[in-house]
Amino acid sequence: MRPMRGFNRGGGGFGGGFPGLDSMAAKLAVALVAFSALFLATQRGQGVLLLLNPRDVFALRVWQPFTYAFVATDPLGIVFGGIIIWSIGGFLESTWGPRRLLMASVGITMLAGVITVLLSLVIPMASLYAGGSVMTTVLWVAYGLVIGRGQTNFWGIPLTGNWFAAIGAGFTVLRLLTAPAWQVLAPELISLVLVFAYVRGASPKRLMLQLQHWRLQRQLRDRSKHLRVVDRNRPPDRDQFLN
């Protein structure tokens, strides 16, 4: 049985166990606060360029799938987003390492933004997206999936990691029920699928290995069609030696 993990203990807790400022989780949290503060200070001017606008990306503002990931548009989103990224990200960093944490948090959020931009070619999408909530949702769900059947707690209520991940996804579902259209939450919905696939092992490297394995198996099957089975118990045919 895995040990109890909670927010009031080390390894990803809101109440303690925060990693140092030199950790990747702390740097991501600081980046969220910095970009969000910059957006709030300039939102009536150039600040909107930090958000994701599919039309702007096609106009060569290609930085937006990256910068939108660090923007929360309200003070509560900034505070709680920073705490979640620093705390839960610290646990994931201790489990995965800084490189994989960066790939899971920023990589998945960026990929969700890119997919949203591509969908805008065939489906009408919203004009502006802030990805701070996308990144925090990714880390929340990843935290729960990593623990799996192990125990954690949510505000003092003991539950499994899988249920903790379901609560994180449930927040997105509740927002979806009150949203005017699903397109408003497109990056967040896409990120839920991506983080589940990533934690369960669907990494680009593994997909390439599976593709190579499939190609090798196909080549072997094609070659085996030209082979003949030799029965050693069958008496030799003398005519087989004749030209």
TABEL-V485143 format. One record per backbone hydrogen bond with DSSP energy under -1.0 kcal/mol. NH is the residue of the N-H (numbers start at 1). CO is the residue of the C=O. E is the energy in kcal/mol with one decimal. If there is no record, write none. Layout:
NH CO E
NH CO E
This chain:
5 151 -2.5
9 6 -1.3
15 7 -2.5
23 20 -1.6
27 23 -1.8
28 24 -2.3
29 25 -2.1
30 26 -2.6
31 27 -2.3
32 28 -2.1
33 29 -2.2
34 30 -2.7
35 31 -2.7
36 32 -2.1
37 33 -2.5
38 34 -2.2
39 35 -2.3
40 36 -2.6
41 37 -1.9
42 38 -1.1
45 42 -2.1
47 42 -3.0
49 46 -1.7
50 47 -2.1
51 48 -1.1
52 129 -2.6
57 53 -2.0
58 54 -1.7
60 57 -1.5
61 56 -2.2
62 60 -1.4
64 61 -1.4
66 63 -1.5
67 63 -2.5
68 64 -2.4
70 67 -1.7
71 68 -1.5
78 74 -1.9
79 75 -2.6
80 76 -2.5
81 77 -1.5
82 78 -2.4
83 79 -2.1
84 80 -2.6
85 81 -2.6
86 82 -2.4
87 83 -2.9
88 84 -1.9
89 84 -1.1
91 87 -1.4
92 88 -2.3
93 89 -2.5
94 90 -1.9
95 91 -1.3
96 92 -3.7
97 93 -1.5
101 97 -1.8
102 98 -2.3
103 99 -2.0
104 100 -2.5
105 101 -2.7
106 102 -1.3
107 102 -1.6
109 105 -1.5
110 106 -2.8
111 107 -2.6
112 108 -2.5
113 109 -1.7
114 110 -2.5
115 111 -2.6
116 112 -2.0
117 113 -2.1
118 114 -2.3
119 115 -2.5
120 116 -1.3
121 118 -1.5
122 119 -1.7
123 119 -2.8
129 52 -1.2
131 68 -2.7
132 71 -2.5
135 131 -2.2
136 132 -1.9
137 133 -2.0
138 134 -2.3
139 135 -2.3
140 136 -2.4
141 137 -2.7
142 138 -2.5
143 139 -2.6
144 140 -1.9
145 141 -2.5
146 142 -2.4
147 143 -1.8
148 144 -2.4
150 147 -2.2
152 159 -3.0
154 157 -2.6
157 154 -1.3
159 152 -2.3
161 150 -1.9
162 148 -2.1
164 160 -1.9
165 161 -2.4
166 162 -2.0
167 163 -2.1
168 164 -1.8
169 165 -2.2
170 166 -2.2
171 167 -1.8
173 169 -1.8
174 170 -2.7
175 171 -2.0
176 172 -2.1
177 173 -1.9
184 181 -1.4
185 182 -1.4
186 183 -1.4
189 185 -2.6
190 186 -2.5
191 187 -2.3
192 188 -1.4
193 189 -1.2
194 190 -2.1
195 191 -3.0
196 192 -1.7
197 193 -2.1
198 194 -2.6
199 195 -2.6
200 196 -1.8
201 198 -1.5
202 197 -3.3
203 201 -1.8
207 203 -2.5
208 204 -2.1
209 205 -2.0
210 206 -2.5
211 207 -2.2
212 208 -2.5
213 209 -2.4
214 210 -2.3
215 211 -2.3
216 212 -2.3
217 213 -2.4
218 214 -2.1
219 215 -2.2
220 216 -2.3
221 217 -2.1
222 218 -2.3
223 219 -2.2
224 220 -2.1
226 223 -1.4
227 224 -1.1
234 231 -1.1
240 237 -1.6
241 238 -1.4
242 239 -1.3
